[in-house]
Amino acid sequence: MAVSGCLLACGRRIAYYVASMDRLTTWLWRYKGRVFAGFVSLLLVNAATIVVPLIIGDAIDQLAAGQGRLLVSGLMILGLGAVIMVFRFLWRYFFIGTSRRIEQELRAKLYRHLLLLSASFYNEKKTGDLMAHATNDVDAVQRACGFGILTIIDPLFMVPISIAIMLSINTRLTLYAVAPLPILTLFMLGFGRVIHRRFEILQASYSQLMEKVRENISGIRVLKSFVQEAGTEEDFAQTNREYLQKNMSLVRVSGLFHPV
């Protein structure tokens, strides 16, 4: 029963991620030309990055054989460095620029949708939740459409090509080098689940904070009439401290994740 429950939970999580990626793909497809240009630029950067160590290794081998061609090797590395600089700017321009355009359209679409909703909707929903959706949630989508896509595409090219070149040089050392990858993959999956859970908690806290701001501003006359400024200030400070603690809880896990 425990195994079947675990498999069911994993299946639901995979279905959720697939559905999320499908929605992101719909937005990215609107800018398929820019995404393709960014993809080509990224591939060129990766290819040039892989070639540089090969040139350095060849230069060392030539020096060991007494046939130094350092000037030629140095010029080749400088040329590749220029290529990397130009196309790294281009993939950032296309990928990040596209994510900013999607963010702009998504905010406009959300705003238009909010204008069409009935008054009963706003009576049932908290303003803080709506503000959180319009700010942090849209920012999260923007990051997913920018650097999120990059983190998916980049390893798909770099890892197989790098391993293939390493295998052609020394099979045994390559096996030693890639041996930790399965363990690192498990660590990344575990960190990803923890980060996702803490991010959702942080979003809920941010929504509560925004709702607290709205209540204090809209009810400022009542607060002043009953001389509740000090209590309200302390309550708001406590809400901010809780938000800070949850934010730091997420930052601590993210800080451990990035070095890994």
QUIRA-V465169 format. One record per residue. N is the residue number from 1. PHI is phi in whole degrees, -180 to 180 (none if undefined). Layout:
# QUIRA-V465169
n=N phi=PHI
n=N phi=PHI
This chain:
# QUIRA-V465169
n=1 phi=none
n=2 phi=-64
n=3 phi=-66
n=4 phi=-64
n=5 phi=-65
n=6 phi=-64
n=7 phi=-64
n=8 phi=-64
n=9 phi=-64
n=10 phi=-63
n=11 phi=-63
n=12 phi=-65
n=13 phi=-65
n=14 phi=-64
n=15 phi=-62
n=16 phi=-64
n=17 phi=-66
n=18 phi=-64
n=19 phi=-64
n=20 phi=-65
n=21 phi=-64
n=22 phi=-64
n=23 phi=-68
n=24 phi=-65
n=25 phi=-61
n=26 phi=-60
n=27 phi=-70
n=28 phi=-67
n=29 phi=-65
n=30 phi=-65
n=31 phi=-119
n=32 phi=-61
n=33 phi=-64
n=34 phi=-68
n=35 phi=-65
n=36 phi=-65
n=37 phi=-63
n=38 phi=-65
n=39 phi=-65
n=40 phi=-64
n=41 phi=-61
n=42 phi=-65
n=43 phi=-63
n=44 phi=-66
n=45 phi=-63
n=46 phi=-64
n=47 phi=-63
n=48 phi=-66
n=49 phi=-64
n=50 phi=-72
n=51 phi=-71
n=52 phi=-56
n=53 phi=-61
n=54 phi=-66
n=55 phi=-66
n=56 phi=-62
n=57 phi=-63
n=58 phi=-66
n=59 phi=-64
n=60 phi=-66
n=61 phi=-63
n=62 phi=-67
n=63 phi=-63
n=64 phi=-64
n=65 phi=-88
n=66 phi=78
n=67 phi=-124
n=68 phi=-68
n=69 phi=-131
n=70 phi=-65
n=71 phi=-63
n=72 phi=-63
n=73 phi=-63
n=74 phi=-63
n=75 phi=-65
n=76 phi=-65
n=77 phi=-67
n=78 phi=-63
n=79 phi=-63
n=80 phi=-66
n=81 phi=-62
n=82 phi=-66
n=83 phi=-62
n=84 phi=-62
n=85 phi=-61
n=86 phi=-66
n=87 phi=-78
n=88 phi=-67
n=89 phi=-62
n=90 phi=-68
n=91 phi=-68
n=92 phi=-67
n=93 phi=-62
n=94 phi=-76
n=95 phi=-69
n=96 phi=-69
n=97 phi=-61
n=98 phi=-64
n=99 phi=-64
n=100 phi=-69
n=101 phi=-66
n=102 phi=-63
n=103 phi=-60
n=104 phi=-62
n=105 phi=-66
n=106 phi=-67
n=107 phi=-64
n=108 phi=-64
n=109 phi=-65
n=110 phi=-63
n=111 phi=-64
n=112 phi=-62
n=113 phi=-67
n=114 phi=-64
n=115 phi=-68
n=116 phi=-91
n=117 phi=-79
n=118 phi=-79
n=119 phi=-67
n=120 phi=-64
n=121 phi=-62
n=122 phi=-73
n=123 phi=-73
n=124 phi=-87
n=125 phi=-97
n=126 phi=-80
n=127 phi=-63
n=128 phi=-61
n=129 phi=-63
n=130 phi=-66
n=131 phi=-66
n=132 phi=-65
n=133 phi=-64
n=134 phi=-78
n=135 phi=-116
n=136 phi=-63
n=137 phi=-66
n=138 phi=-67
n=139 phi=-62
n=140 phi=-65
n=141 phi=-65
n=142 phi=-61
n=143 phi=-67
n=144 phi=-66
n=145 phi=-80
n=146 phi=-104
n=147 phi=-69
n=148 phi=-64
n=149 phi=-65
n=150 phi=-61
n=151 phi=-68
n=152 phi=-86
n=153 phi=-74
n=154 phi=-57
n=155 phi=-66
n=156 phi=-62
n=157 phi=-97
n=158 phi=-67
n=159 phi=-65
n=160 phi=-63
n=161 phi=-66
n=162 phi=-63
n=163 phi=-66
n=164 phi=-63
n=165 phi=-67
n=166 phi=-63
n=167 phi=-64
n=168 phi=-69
n=169 phi=-90
n=170 phi=-157
n=171 phi=-66
n=172 phi=-65
n=173 phi=-65
n=174 phi=-64
n=175 phi=-62
n=176 phi=-64
n=177 phi=-70
n=178 phi=-91
n=179 phi=-58
n=180 phi=-75
n=181 phi=-60
n=182 phi=-60
n=183 phi=-66
n=184 phi=-63
n=185 phi=-63
n=186 phi=-63
n=187 phi=-60
n=188 phi=-65
n=189 phi=-64
n=190 phi=-64
n=191 phi=-62
n=192 phi=-61
n=193 phi=-66
n=194 phi=-66
n=195 phi=-62
n=196 phi=-62
n=197 phi=-65
n=198 phi=-71
n=199 phi=-66
n=200 phi=-64
n=201 phi=-63
n=202 phi=-64
n=203 phi=-63
n=204 phi=-64
n=205 phi=-67
n=206 phi=-64
n=207 phi=-61
n=208 phi=-64
n=209 phi=-64
n=210 phi=-64
n=211 phi=-66
n=212 phi=-65
n=213 phi=-62
n=214 phi=-62
n=215 phi=-63
n=216 phi=-68
n=217 phi=-72
n=218 phi=-69
n=219 phi=-106
n=220 phi=-62
n=221 phi=-68
n=222 phi=-65
n=223 phi=-61
n=224 phi=-71
n=225 phi=-65
n=226 phi=-100
n=227 phi=54
n=228 phi=-108
n=229 phi=-62
n=230 phi=-65
n=231 phi=-65
n=232 phi=-66
n=233 phi=-63
n=234 phi=-66
n=235 phi=-64
n=236 phi=-68
n=237 phi=-64
n=238 phi=-65
n=239 phi=-63
n=240 phi=-66
n=241 phi=-65
n=242 phi=-65
n=243 phi=-64
n=244 phi=-63
n=245 phi=-63
n=246 phi=-70
n=247 phi=-66
n=248 phi=-67
n=249 phi=-63
n=250 phi=-70
n=251 phi=-64
n=252 phi=-61
n=253 phi=-68
n=254 phi=-63
n=255 phi=-65
n=256 phi=-77
n=257 phi=-71
n=258 phi=-63
n=259 phi=-61
n=260 phi=-67
